[in-house]
């Protein structure tokens, strides 16, 4: 399901709404919309995940420019929408998110890609970094943490799930004990 739009689907109402407007019947959020909000493409084969993330990002002043549920759709939408950030799942039908990330970075190197997955697999993280992803986050993180991480990313930060980073450091530096915080390294 390929969706490119300047508005959002309100799942409760079943129609398109302008993401710059607060939901009907709800007071506006305390966030401040910027003149140039971060544009985001959401890629996940589960619609409920995309809708929840879209709501959180829109409430934080970001602009969701499209949604895709397969890797192939993501490549096509990235080409057309040219988003600032793509939030990409790993396991999807027809083309996985890691392959899609590699193809998108070849065509639109200015696009920032973040892998957002439920699989804490170090091989996925390594492949994502090699493919050009700027981050690797687990779906277990809160939506507020995701929003904060994307804002930090746009300020030049790199994003890697802290637990996965510690695991990777232990692989590279076996002398690092589980009690050693990442910051101490």
Secondary structure, DSSP 4 states (H G I P E B T S, - for coil): --EE-SSEEETTTTEEE-TTSPPTTSPPPS----TTPPEEEEE-S-HHHHHHHHHHHHHTT-EEEEEESSHHHHHHHHHHH--SEEEE-SS-SSS-HHHHHHHHHHH-TTSEEEEEES---HHHHHHHHHHT-SEEEETTS-HHHHHHHHHHHHTT--EE-HHHHHHHHHHH-TT--TTS-GGG-
